[in-house]
Amino acid sequence: MLTTKRKPATVGDILVEEFMRPLGLTQIRLAQAMGVPRKHVNELCRDRRGLTVATALILARVFGNSAEFWLNVQRRTDLWETLHSPEERARIDRARPLEVAA
């Protein structure tokens, strides 16, 4: 399993640094555009809320990109965090490939 030691950019990182700051968007304005409570946007920005498919679709609509873009950001973060969690690594390491009779 290949993995990098450097943690990938999170949904919150990308949302704030690549979209909100360059566009001069506040959390309140983004929440209005998304049709969600400001708390929802705040939790996304602070990486205290995982990205759902529905939220990925909403962000894609708001910013004119794809849900896959947002879901891939979340997927990379989830994969990195799982691979760098001692508890999860122990669970993964206990698994053994199936031996298939020829």
Secondary structure, 3 states (H helix, E strand, C coil): CCCCCCCCCCHHHHHHHHHHHHHCCCHHHHHHHHCCCHHHHHHHHCCCCCCCHHHHHHHHHHHCCCHHHHHHHHHHHHHHHHHCCHHHHHHHHHCCCCCCCC
